[in-house]
Amino acid sequence: MNSEILITAIAFALFIVCPRMAGMLHVICENSKMSLFKTAFLGSLIAIPLILLMVWVFAQFGVVGALIFCVGTDLLAAYLLKNISYKVGFETIIIAGFVFIAVKVAPLISGVLIT
């Protein structure tokens, strides 16, 4: 196996395991009283085809298309979570907004700081 693909795949895996995922898992499980491990495991299995769909959307429509897809999945999650708690659904929408803003603002800030 090419070392570049292994390094990039490991890096991507480490990005998937991110503070946002831990925060959302905490919010969901705290309000639903579900098991952290069961929710994380089953959710990870369900996410695999969604990640591949996101990659396809990115390849077809670029980063804006992928962002729209991802914010759409967050909004769908918020809709599903409102059955557990409207607060959790609203928190999900807020987090999606921060992610969208961060992706747009990060290149501007790094461009100013690193020239």
JOZIJO-V632699 format. One record per helix or strand of 2 or more residues. SS is the DSSP state (H for helix, E for strand). FROM is the first residue (numbers start at 0). TO is the last residue. If there is no record, write none. Layout:
BEGIN
ss = {SS SS}
from = {FROM FROM}
to = {TO TO}
END
This chain:
BEGIN
ss = {H H H H}
from = {2 18 35 85}
to = {15 31 80 112}
END
